[in-house]
Amino acid sequence: MAIKSKILNVFRLIFPSTPIELGLFFAFLTAYGILGSYIAINYTVIFDSRIPWDAYFSFDNKSIVMSGGSFERHPLSYYFFNWLRELALLVSSGKTDTTFRLTLAWFSNLAVSLSVLQIFKYLKNIIKLPLHINLLLVVFFSFFSTSILLSFTPENFTYTLFLLTLFNHYSAIKIQKEQQIPALALIFAGVSVGGLTVTNIVKVFIPVGFQKGLFKSWRKIGYAIFSIILTCICFIVLYLNRINFKYENIFNRTNEQYEKFSNVRSTPIWDAVLSYFFGENILFSNFIIRDKHNMQGFHYKGLIMDVYSSLVPYVFICTLLLLVLWSYFKNVKNKLVQILMISFSIDIIIHCLLKFGIHTSYIYGGHFIFVYPLLLGWLFYSYKRSSNAFSFLTITITFLFAYLAINNIIRMSEFFVFLDQNYQ
């Protein structure tokens, strides 16, 4: 009975468990599903066997679907995408046709819709905000450029977004109930999250340090250390097995990748950070069309984002960042807020300080964009007894959402013009 109860709890955690959650989940599944289905049926951009990378916004659709991505950054995604690809081929009778693209799009749609659901559950169950604020924040999040793009894109970031939102919700429940995070849960999260993107495994260990009474009990410290070491051992063994224990390849390829993806080009670093990292995974900017080729003689058009070209987007992003910082300093003693901010800081260090992938860091949004609605939720929570401040925050987020929705809808219409011209 205990095992059955735990399985049911896992299903309740992942999937809708109340009528409002069910309605919300199907609303997003339908909205994203319509978008992804239209693209999959009418265009080849989701998967084209001739185009391994960079068809739109530097996503590597075909490369990821066929191989899971580079082993030094995505060590275990090879296995996940093997299952995903074979299942999609089973549905499409072995063809990489419209049905194949449609299947890939709906897997992505499911992952992003479940991510939105996890954010709603966190806001409702952990922060305990009023329903209308929960809905405002999740709809705000659903219009982020990364949320829109990942809803039909078969990529590592799509599933990382779901796994990170799920684990943050789960660990928040454990910490709020003053319970230890089980070693088995930590191993599963470490292997799955770190397997899709290796640097994210650190984020799985962050909540462990915030468990109640951890540093007052040698038993709890020992259990935490044991859980982390066991997780690392499982991850490392699986990682080395993936590359036939040729560990020297990891260092060689990592150095190559860093040299390749740490070039900020001619963009000033402040603009690269503000536009590419903080901005464009939320608010679309201008698009640039580039000539690409697959190194085998096939030429095609690729779409990337430029830095912002007017003042308003910068004001939007700075306003949002100020709200996030306001939330952090207002709730600086809150363990769950600290977990979110430390997790966010890891991505800031990797992309902004170390400059890895800074010129295309808008595609890494699946690693951290969920932090925004959650920290905004904690900001609302800190002013729940102040009606004036609460109303001010509600009005501010509503205005930000209105601008976000209008901008991103217009930009998506430009994206469809690009598809009409190049990927029918």
C-alpha positions in Angstrom: 0.0 0.0 0.0 2.9 2.4 0.8 4.3 1.9 -2.7 0.9 2.4 -4.3 0.4 5.6 -2.2 3.8 7.0 -3.3 3.0 6.3 -7.0 -0.3 8.1 -6.7 1.4 11.0 -5.0 3.9 11.2 -7.9 1.0 11.3 -10.4 -0.7 14.0 -8.3 2.5 16.0 -8.2 3.1 15.8 -12.0 -0.4 15.9 -13.4 -3.6 18.0 -12.6 -5.1 17.0 -9.3 -8.0 19.5 -9.0 -10.6 20.8 -11.5 -8.9 24.2 -11.9 -5.6 22.5 -12.6 -7.2 20.2 -15.1 -8.9 23.2 -16.9 -5.7 25.2 -16.9 -3.6 22.3 -18.2 -5.9 21.5 -21.1 -6.2 25.2 -21.9 -2.5 25.5 -22.5 -2.3 22.1 -24.1 -4.9 23.3 -26.6 -3.4 26.7 -27.2 0.2 25.4 -27.6 -1.1 22.4 -29.5 -2.9 24.5 -32.1 0.3 26.6 -32.7 2.6 23.5 -32.9 0.2 21.5 -35.0 -0.2 24.3 -37.5 3.6 24.7 -37.8 4.2 20.9 -38.1 1.5 20.4 -40.7 2.3 23.4 -42.9 6.1 23.8 -42.5 9.2 21.6 -42.3 11.1 23.8 -39.8 10.5 21.5 -36.8 12.4 18.6 -38.4 14.1 18.7 -41.8 16.6 15.9 -42.4 18.8 18.3 -44.4 19.1 20.9 -41.6 21.0 19.8 -38.5 21.1 23.1 -36.7 20.2 26.8 -36.6 17.0 26.9 -38.7 15.5 29.2 -36.2 16.9 30.9 -33.1 20.0 28.5 -32.9 18.0 25.5 -32.0 19.5 22.2 -33.1 16.3 20.2 -33.8 17.5 17.5 -36.2 20.8 17.1 -34.4 19.1 16.8 -31.0 16.4 14.4 -32.2 18.9 12.1 -33.9 21.7 12.1 -31.4 20.6 13.9 -28.2 23.2 16.6 -28.7 26.9 16.8 -27.8 27.9 14.4 -25.0 30.0 17.0 -23.1 27.0 19.2 -22.5 24.1 16.7 -22.7 25.7 13.5 -21.5 22.6 11.3 -21.2 20.1 13.0 -23.5 21.2 10.4 -26.2 19.1 7.8 -24.4 16.1 10.0 -23.9 16.0 11.2 -27.5 16.5 7.6 -28.8 13.2 6.7 -27.0 11.5 9.8 -28.2 12.6 9.4 -31.8 11.7 5.7 -32.0 8.3 6.5 -30.6 7.7 9.3 -33.1 8.9 7.0 -35.9 6.5 4.3 -34.6 3.6 6.8 -34.9 4.7 7.9 -38.3 5.3 4.4 -39.7 9.1 5.0 -39.9 8.9 8.2 -41.9 10.2 11.7 -41.0 7.1 13.3 -42.5 4.3 15.5 -41.2 3.1 12.9 -38.7 6.7 12.7 -37.4 6.9 16.4 -36.9 3.5 16.5 -35.4 4.4 13.9 -32.8 7.6 15.8 -31.9 5.7 19.0 -31.5 3.1 17.4 -29.3 5.7 15.9 -27.0 7.2 19.4 -26.6 3.7 20.8 -26.1 3.1 18.3 -23.3 6.4 19.1 -21.6 5.8 22.9 -21.6 2.1 22.6 -20.6 3.2 20.5 -17.6 5.8 23.1 -16.8 3.2 25.8 -16.7 1.1 23.5 -14.5 4.0 23.1 -12.1 4.4 26.8 -11.8 0.7 27.2 -11.1 0.9 24.4 -8.4 3.9 26.1 -6.8 2.1 29.5 -6.7 -1.1 27.8 -5.3 0.3 25.2 -3.0 3.6 26.7 -1.8 3.1 30.5 -1.9 -0.7 30.3 -1.5 -1.6 33.3 -3.6 -5.2 34.3 -4.7 -6.4 32.5 -7.8 -6.5 35.6 -10.0 -2.8 36.4 -9.2 -1.8 32.8 -9.9 -3.6 32.9 -13.3 -2.0 36.3 -14.1 1.5 35.0 -13.4 1.1 31.7 -15.3 -0.4 33.4 -18.3 2.4 36.0 -18.2 4.9 33.2 -18.2 3.1 31.4 -21.0 3.7 34.3 -23.3 7.5 34.3 -22.7 9.3 33.8 -26.0 11.0 30.7 -24.7 7.7 29.2 -23.5 6.2 29.8 -26.9 9.2 28.5 -28.9 9.8 25.4 -26.7 6.1 24.4 -27.0 6.8 23.1 -30.5 10.6 22.6 -30.5 12.2 19.2 -29.8 15.2 20.3 -27.8 17.0 19.5 -24.5 15.8 22.9 -23.1 12.1 21.9 -23.5 12.4 18.9 -21.2 14.9 20.6 -18.9 12.3 23.3 -18.3 9.7 20.6 -17.1 12.2 18.7 -15.0 13.5 21.8 -13.2 10.0 23.2 -12.5 8.9 19.8 -11.2 11.9 19.4 -8.9 11.6 22.9 -7.6 8.0 22.3 -6.7 8.8 18.9 -5.2 11.7 20.2 -3.1 9.7 23.2 -2.0 7.0 20.8 -0.6 9.6 18.9 1.3 11.3 22.0 2.7 8.0 23.5 3.7 6.9 20.3 5.4 10.4 20.2 7.1 11.1 16.8 5.5 14.3 15.4 4.1 14.6 15.0 0.3 14.9 11.2 -0.2 18.1 9.9 -1.8 16.1 8.2 -4.5 14.4 11.4 -5.5 17.7 13.2 -5.6 19.3 10.5 -7.8 16.4 10.6 -10.2 16.5 14.4 -10.4 20.3 14.5 -10.7 20.5 11.9 -13.4 17.6 13.3 -15.5 18.3 17.1 -15.1 22.1 16.7 -15.3 21.8 14.2 -18.1 20.0 16.7 -20.3 22.4 19.5 -19.4 25.3 18.7 -17.2 25.7 22.1 -15.4 22.1 21.9 -14.1 23.0 19.0 -11.8 24.3 21.6 -9.3 20.8 23.0 -9.1 19.4 19.7 -7.8 21.8 19.9 -4.8 20.9 23.4 -3.8 17.6 22.5 -1.8 19.6 19.9 0.2 21.5 22.7 2.0 18.2 24.3 3.1 16.6 21.4 4.8 15.5 22.2 8.4 18.0 21.5 11.1 20.6 20.1 8.6 23.6 21.7 10.4 22.4 20.8 13.8 22.3 17.0 13.3 25.2 14.9 12.3 22.8 12.2 11.1 21.1 14.7 8.7 24.4 16.0 7.5 25.6 12.4 6.9 22.4 11.5 5.0 22.7 14.7 2.9 26.3 14.0 2.0 25.5 10.3 1.3 22.6 11.3 -1.0 24.8 13.8 -2.9 27.7 11.4 -3.3 25.4 8.6 -4.4 23.8 10.8 -6.9 27.2 11.9 -8.3 28.4 8.3 -8.5 25.3 7.2 -10.4 25.6 10.2 -12.8 29.3 9.8 -13.4 29.1 6.0 -14.0 26.3 6.6 -16.5 28.2 9.5 -18.1 31.4 7.5 -18.5 29.5 4.5 -19.8 27.9 6.8 -22.5 31.4 7.6 -23.8 32.9 4.1 -23.2 34.9 5.5 -20.3 37.1 7.7 -22.5 37.0 10.5 -20.0 39.7 12.5 -21.7 37.2 13.3 -24.5 35.2 15.3 -22.0 37.9 17.8 -21.3 39.0 18.1 -25.0 35.4 18.7 -26.2 34.5 21.0 -23.3 37.5 23.3 -24.1 36.5 23.3 -27.8 32.9 24.2 -27.0 33.9 27.0 -24.6 36.1 28.5 -27.3 33.4 28.3 -29.8 30.5 29.6 -27.7 32.2 32.2 -25.6 32.7 34.7 -28.4 30.5 37.8 -27.9 31.3 39.1 -31.4 30.9 42.8 -31.8 28.1 43.2 -29.3 28.9 45.2 -26.2 28.9 42.9 -23.2 26.3 44.9 -21.3 23.9 44.7 -24.3 24.6 41.0 -24.8 23.8 40.4 -21.2 20.7 42.5 -21.1 19.3 41.6 -24.5 20.3 38.0 -25.1 20.4 36.7 -21.5 17.9 38.6 -19.5 15.6 39.8 -22.3 15.1 37.7 -25.3 14.0 34.5 -23.6 11.0 36.6 -22.4 10.5 39.4 -25.0 11.2 38.8 -28.7 13.5 41.3 -30.4 14.2 42.1 -34.0 15.0 39.1 -36.3 18.0 38.7 -38.6 18.0 36.2 -41.5 21.3 34.5 -42.1 22.5 32.2 -44.9 23.4 28.8 -43.6 24.6 25.5 -45.0 24.8 21.9 -43.6 28.5 21.4 -44.6 27.3 18.9 -47.3 26.3 21.3 -50.0 22.7 22.2 -48.9 22.1 25.9 -48.3 19.2 27.3 -46.3 18.0 30.3 -44.3 18.4 30.6 -40.6 16.7 33.0 -38.2 18.4 34.6 -35.1 17.6 37.4 -32.8 19.4 40.8 -32.7 19.8 43.0 -29.7 16.9 45.4 -28.9 16.7 48.4 -31.2 14.5 50.7 -29.2 14.2 52.0 -25.6 10.9 50.3 -24.6 12.2 46.7 -24.5 15.1 47.7 -22.3 12.6 49.5 -19.9 10.4 46.4 -19.9 13.3 44.1 -19.0 14.8 46.5 -16.4 11.4 46.9 -14.8 11.0 43.1 -14.6 14.5 42.7 -13.2 13.9 45.4 -10.6 10.7 43.5 -9.5 12.8 40.3 -9.2 15.4 42.0 -7.1 12.8 43.6 -5.0 11.3 40.2 -4.3 14.6 38.8 -3.4 15.6 41.5 -0.9 12.1 41.6 0.5 12.2 37.8 1.1 15.9 37.4 1.7 15.4 35.2 4.8 13.0 32.9 2.9 14.7 29.6 2.2 12.7 28.9 -1.0 13.5 32.3 -2.4 17.2 31.7 -1.7 17.0 28.4 -3.6 15.5 30.1 -6.6 18.0 33.0 -6.7 21.0 30.7 -6.2 19.8 28.5 -9.0 19.4 31.6 -11.2 22.8 32.8 -10.2 24.4 29.6 -11.6 23.1 30.5 -15.1 24.2 34.2 -14.7 27.8 33.0 -13.8 27.9 30.5 -16.8 26.5 32.8 -19.5 27.2 36.4 -18.3 30.5 36.1 -16.4 32.1 33.1 -18.2 30.3 34.3 -21.4 29.5 30.8 -22.5 27.0 31.0 -25.3 26.2 34.7 -24.4 25.5 35.7 -28.1 22.7 33.0 -28.2 21.8 32.8 -24.6 18.2 33.4 -25.4 17.9 29.7 -26.2 19.0 28.7 -22.7 15.8 30.2 -21.2 14.5 26.7 -20.3 17.1 26.6 -17.6 15.9 29.6 -15.6 12.8 31.5 -16.9 10.5 29.7 -14.4 12.3 31.7 -11.7 10.6 34.9 -12.8 6.9 34.0 -12.1 7.9 32.3 -8.9 9.9 35.2 -7.5 7.1 37.6 -8.6 4.8 35.3 -6.7 6.9 35.7 -3.6 6.8 39.4 -4.1 3.0 39.4 -4.0 3.2 37.2 -1.0 5.3 39.7 0.9 2.7 42.4 0.4 -0.4 40.2 1.0 -1.4 42.4 4.0 -0.8 45.7 2.1 -3.7 46.3 -0.3 -2.0 49.3 -1.9 1.2 47.6 -2.7 -0.6 44.5 -3.8 -2.8 46.5 -6.2 0.3 48.3 -7.5 2.0 45.0 -8.2 -1.1 43.7 -9.9 -1.4 46.7 -12.2 2.3 46.7 -13.0 2.4 43.0 -14.0 -0.8 43.5 -16.0 0.8 46.3 -18.0 4.0 44.3 -18.5 1.9 41.4 -19.7 -0.1 43.5 -22.1 3.1 44.8 -23.7 4.7 41.3 -23.7 1.6 39.7 -25.4 1.4 42.4 -28.1 5.1 42.4 -28.8 5.4 38.6 -29.0 2.3 38.1 -31.1 3.6 40.6 -33.6 7.0 38.9 -33.6 5.5 35.5 -34.1 3.6 36.8 -37.1 7.1 37.8 -38.5 8.3 34.3 -37.7 5.4 32.9 -39.8 6.4 35.2 -42.7 9.9 33.7 -42.5 8.4 30.2 -42.5 6.2 31.0 -45.5 9.2 32.2 -47.5 11.6 29.4 -46.6 10.1 26.3 -45.0 6.8 25.4 -46.8 
